[in-house]
Amino acid sequence: YAPYALSSDYMPQIYGVMSRTNAGGALVAGLFFSIGIFALRRPLARRALLTLAVGAFTWTNWNSAAQWAGAWSLQKDILAQAAPLAAQLPPKATVLLAGAPSFVGHAIAFDASWDFAPALRLTTKRPDLSGNVVSSRMSFEKDGVYDRADGDRKLYSYGNLYLFDYSRGTMTRLAAASKRDL
């Protein structure tokens, strides 16, 4: 856990549930592996396996922490650009995020509404805002944007829909945008 403790600014996703669950699983697996290593009767084999286990776990944990820290930095940058623009939107507006990478290595930056929408609400201090990330599940039709997440079909109507393009740093009312802008 040293990489997590040493990173002053580390915060995976927005609440950190996934990485804490993974860290708990790794801790339990490490405990079982350690018990197995100490059950060995040969000291040379015990030292070799213990060195291999500690080295592999430390490198993997350090690498994973670097990716999560990179994802958190990307999240902060996206929110730093989007929040001032989103704070000026009319009540109950929906912001679609486009032009941002979803992953840093294997760590999730913003991948869907379940992580982008709460982050946007917390940053802007506006609980009326909603948000989502533009993905291949979305279809752009005459009456709005449909999202086919989890088998449901959710409609975002054009009246209060805005597109934040991270690569350009712009917020556009989606009624004025076309499919080629995405």
C-alpha positions in Angstrom: 0.0 0.0 0.0 3.0 2.3 0.0 2.3 3.9 -3.4 -1.2 4.8 -2.3 0.0 6.2 1.0 2.8 8.2 -0.7 0.5 9.8 -3.3 -0.9 12.9 -1.7 -3.4 13.4 -4.4 -4.5 9.9 -5.3 -8.2 9.2 -5.5 -9.3 6.4 -7.8 -12.5 7.0 -9.9 -14.5 9.4 -7.7 -15.3 7.3 -4.7 -12.5 4.6 -4.9 -14.8 1.6 -4.5 -13.3 -0.5 -7.2 -9.6 -0.1 -6.2 -10.4 -0.7 -2.5 -12.2 -3.9 -3.4 -9.2 -5.0 -5.6 -6.8 -4.1 -2.9 -8.8 -6.1 -0.3 -8.7 -9.1 -2.7 -5.0 -8.7 -3.2 -4.4 -8.6 0.5 -6.3 -11.8 1.2 -4.5 -13.6 -1.7 -1.2 -12.3 -0.4 -2.0 -13.7 3.1 -2.8 -17.2 1.7 0.3 -17.1 -0.5 2.4 -16.2 2.5 1.0 -19.0 4.6 1.9 -21.4 1.7 5.4 -20.0 1.5 6.0 -20.4 5.2 4.7 -24.0 5.1 7.6 -24.9 2.9 10.4 -26.9 4.7 13.3 -25.8 2.6 14.7 -22.4 3.6 16.2 -21.7 0.1 12.9 -22.3 -1.6 11.1 -20.3 1.0 13.4 -17.3 0.5 13.3 -17.5 -3.2 9.5 -17.6 -3.3 9.1 -14.9 -0.7 11.5 -12.6 -2.7 9.6 -13.3 -5.9 6.2 -12.7 -4.2 7.2 -9.5 -2.5 8.9 -8.2 -5.7 5.9 -9.1 -8.0 3.3 -7.7 -5.6 5.3 -4.4 -5.0 5.9 -3.9 -8.8 2.2 -4.7 -9.7 0.9 -2.5 -6.9 3.2 0.4 -7.8 2.3 0.1 -11.5 -1.4 0.0 -10.7 -1.1 3.0 -8.4 0.6 5.0 -11.1 -2.2 4.3 -13.5 -4.9 5.2 -11.0 -3.1 8.4 -10.1 -2.9 9.2 -13.8 -6.6 8.6 -14.2 -7.3 10.8 -11.2 -5.2 13.6 -12.7 -7.1 13.2 -16.0 -10.4 13.4 -14.1 -9.3 16.5 -12.3 -8.3 18.1 -15.6 -11.6 17.2 -17.3 -13.5 18.6 -14.3 -11.4 21.7 -14.1 -12.3 22.5 -17.7 -15.9 21.4 -17.7 -17.1 22.7 -14.3 -16.8 26.4 -14.9 -18.7 26.0 -18.2 -21.3 23.6 -16.7 -21.9 25.9 -13.7 -23.4 28.5 -16.1 -25.9 26.1 -17.7 -29.6 26.4 -17.2 -31.3 24.2 -14.5 -31.5 20.5 -15.1 -29.1 20.5 -18.0 -27.3 17.4 -19.2 -23.6 17.4 -20.2 -22.3 14.8 -22.5 -18.5 14.4 -22.3 -16.7 13.8 -25.6 -13.0 13.9 -26.7 -11.6 12.5 -23.5 -9.8 9.1 -23.0 -11.8 6.6 -21.0 -8.8 4.8 -19.6 -5.3 5.5 -18.4 -3.6 2.2 -18.8 -6.1 -0.1 -17.2 -7.5 2.5 -14.8 -10.9 4.1 -15.6 -11.0 7.8 -16.0 -14.6 8.6 -16.9 -16.4 5.8 -18.7 -20.2 6.4 -18.1 -22.8 8.4 -16.3 -22.3 6.6 -13.0 -18.9 8.2 -12.6 -19.1 11.4 -14.6 -22.5 12.7 -13.4 -21.7 12.6 -9.6 -18.2 14.1 -10.2 -19.7 17.0 -12.2 -22.4 17.6 -9.5 -19.8 17.6 -6.7 -17.4 19.9 -8.6 -20.1 22.4 -9.6 -22.1 22.0 -6.4 -25.2 21.8 -8.6 -27.3 18.7 -7.8 -29.6 19.4 -10.7 -27.0 18.7 -13.4 -26.7 15.3 -15.0 -24.0 13.9 -17.3 -22.8 11.0 -19.4 -19.9 10.1 -21.6 -20.5 9.8 -25.4 -20.1 6.2 -26.4 -21.0 3.8 -29.2 -24.1 2.8 -27.3 -25.7 6.2 -28.1 -27.7 6.9 -31.2 -28.5 10.4 -32.4 -32.1 10.7 -33.6 -34.5 13.5 -34.5 -36.0 13.9 -31.0 -32.8 13.4 -29.0 -29.9 11.2 -28.1 -30.8 7.6 -27.0 -28.5 5.7 -24.7 -28.9 1.9 -24.7 -27.2 1.1 -21.4 -28.0 -2.1 -19.7 -30.8 -3.0 -22.1 -32.7 0.2 -21.3 -33.2 3.0 -23.7 -32.8 6.4 -22.1 -33.6 9.6 -24.0 -31.6 12.8 -23.6 -33.8 15.5 -25.3 -32.1 18.2 -27.2 -33.7 21.1 -25.3 -31.3 20.9 -22.3 -28.5 18.8 -23.8 -24.9 20.2 -24.0 -21.8 18.6 -25.4 -18.5 19.3 -23.6 -15.6 18.5 -25.9 -12.5 17.9 -23.7 -10.0 18.0 -26.6 -11.3 21.5 -27.7 -12.3 22.8 -24.3 -15.7 23.9 -25.6 -19.3 23.5 -24.4 -21.9 23.4 -27.2 -25.6 23.2 -27.0 -26.2 19.8 -28.8 -29.2 21.1 -30.9 -26.5 23.1 -32.8 -24.1 20.2 -33.0 -24.2 17.5 -35.6 -23.0 13.8 -35.6 -19.8 14.8 -37.3 -18.9 17.0 -34.3 -18.7 13.9 -32.1 
